[in-house]
Amino acid sequence: MLATLQRMKSRLNETPHLLRLGRLFSETVLIEISGEEFYLTFRDGRLEAIVEGPSRKTPWRFALRTDAEALAKFWEPRPSPGFHDIFGLVKIGRGRIDGDILVLVKNLRFFKEFMALARGGEQE
């Protein structure tokens, strides 16, 4: 999973419109996949750090929690209904969003497009 997140970081740096969308986003986000935790620290729309957890000392603003199978389906080139969107994962019971939902909603397009950067690529 760490390698996939690193590839997403590289793809983010190569996507000018996404960097423009996220230019005001500077937060730490928790991504939990089947119990594995990853803390993604964004600064001005760029992914500065990816830290493996768990950590009770790392503060985060919001968290996306899902299972590896659901995330693999989300990252398919043409995801099935329910797996096409982070809120779709929540709706079908395969995901959960915790924390400061307002920060997520204010930066929704940036975060959703960032999460989709692994679509069609190899996942680990």
C-alpha positions as CSV (number, residue, x, y, z in Angstrom):
1,M,0.0,0.0,0.0
2,L,2.9,2.4,0.8
3,A,4.2,2.0,-2.8
4,T,0.7,2.9,-4.2
5,L,0.6,6.0,-2.0
6,Q,4.1,7.0,-3.1
7,R,3.0,6.7,-6.8
8,M,-0.1,8.8,-6.0
9,K,2.3,11.4,-4.5
10,S,4.3,11.5,-7.7
11,R,1.2,11.7,-9.9
12,L,-0.1,14.6,-7.7
13,N,3.1,16.5,-8.4
14,E,2.6,15.9,-12.2
15,T,-1.1,17.2,-12.1
16,P,-1.1,21.0,-12.2
17,H,-4.9,21.4,-12.0
18,L,-5.0,19.3,-8.9
19,L,-2.2,21.2,-7.2
20,R,-4.1,24.4,-8.0
21,L,-7.3,22.9,-6.4
22,G,-5.4,22.0,-3.3
23,R,-3.3,25.1,-2.9
24,L,-5.2,26.0,0.3
25,F,-5.2,22.5,1.7
26,S,-2.6,22.0,4.5
27,E,-3.8,19.2,6.8
28,T,-2.9,15.7,7.9
29,V,-5.4,13.0,6.8
30,L,-5.6,9.4,8.2
31,I,-6.2,6.7,5.6
32,E,-7.0,3.3,7.2
33,I,-7.1,0.3,5.0
34,S,-8.0,-3.0,6.6
35,G,-6.6,-1.8,9.9
36,E,-3.3,-0.4,8.4
37,E,-3.0,3.3,9.1
38,F,-1.2,5.9,6.9
39,Y,-0.9,9.5,7.8
40,L,-0.8,11.8,4.8
41,T,0.5,15.3,5.5
42,F,-0.5,17.8,2.8
43,R,1.1,21.3,2.6
44,D,-0.4,23.8,0.2
45,G,-1.8,20.9,-1.9
46,R,1.4,18.9,-2.1
47,L,1.8,15.6,-0.3
48,E,4.8,16.3,2.0
49,A,4.9,13.1,4.0
50,I,3.4,9.6,4.2
51,V,3.9,8.0,7.7
52,E,2.8,4.5,8.5
53,G,0.9,4.0,11.8
54,P,-0.6,3.3,14.1
55,S,0.2,6.4,16.1
56,R,-1.9,7.9,18.9
57,K,0.3,11.0,18.8
58,T,-0.2,12.0,15.2
59,P,-3.1,14.5,15.0
60,W,-5.3,14.3,11.9
61,R,-8.3,16.4,10.7
62,F,-10.3,13.7,9.0
63,A,-10.0,10.0,8.3
64,L,-11.1,7.7,5.5
65,R,-11.4,4.1,6.7
66,T,-12.1,1.2,4.3
67,D,-11.0,-2.3,3.5
68,A,-8.4,-3.4,1.0
69,E,-10.9,-5.1,-1.3
70,A,-13.2,-2.1,-1.5
71,L,-10.3,0.2,-2.1
72,A,-9.0,-2.1,-4.9
73,K,-12.5,-1.9,-6.5
74,F,-12.5,1.9,-6.0
75,W,-9.1,2.1,-7.9
76,E,-10.4,0.0,-10.9
77,P,-10.3,2.1,-14.1
78,R,-14.1,2.0,-14.3
79,P,-15.4,1.3,-10.7
80,S,-18.8,-0.3,-10.1
81,P,-21.6,1.7,-8.6
82,G,-20.9,2.3,-5.0
83,F,-17.2,1.9,-5.5
84,H,-16.9,5.0,-7.7
85,D,-16.7,7.6,-5.0
86,I,-15.5,7.9,-1.3
87,F,-19.1,8.7,-0.2
88,G,-20.3,5.7,-2.3
89,L,-18.1,3.5,-0.2
90,V,-19.7,4.9,2.9
91,K,-23.2,4.4,1.5
92,I,-22.7,0.8,0.7
93,G,-21.2,0.1,4.1
94,R,-17.6,-0.4,2.9
95,G,-16.1,2.9,4.2
96,R,-16.3,5.4,7.0
97,I,-15.4,9.0,7.3
98,D,-14.5,10.4,10.7
99,G,-13.2,13.7,12.1
100,D,-13.7,17.2,10.8
101,I,-16.2,16.7,7.9
102,L,-16.2,20.5,7.2
103,V,-12.5,20.4,6.2
104,L,-13.2,17.4,3.9
105,V,-16.2,19.2,2.3
106,K,-14.3,22.4,1.8
107,N,-11.6,20.4,-0.1
108,L,-13.8,17.7,-1.5
109,R,-12.9,17.9,-5.1
110,F,-9.2,18.0,-4.4
111,F,-9.3,15.0,-2.0
112,K,-11.6,12.9,-4.2
113,E,-9.4,13.5,-7.2
114,F,-6.3,12.7,-5.2
115,M,-7.8,9.4,-4.0
116,A,-8.6,8.6,-7.6
117,L,-5.0,9.1,-8.8
118,A,-4.3,5.3,-8.4
119,R,-7.1,4.3,-10.8
120,G,-6.0,2.0,-13.5
121,G,-2.6,1.5,-12.0
122,E,-1.0,-1.4,-10.1
123,Q,-1.9,-1.6,-6.4
124,E,0.1,-3.3,-3.7
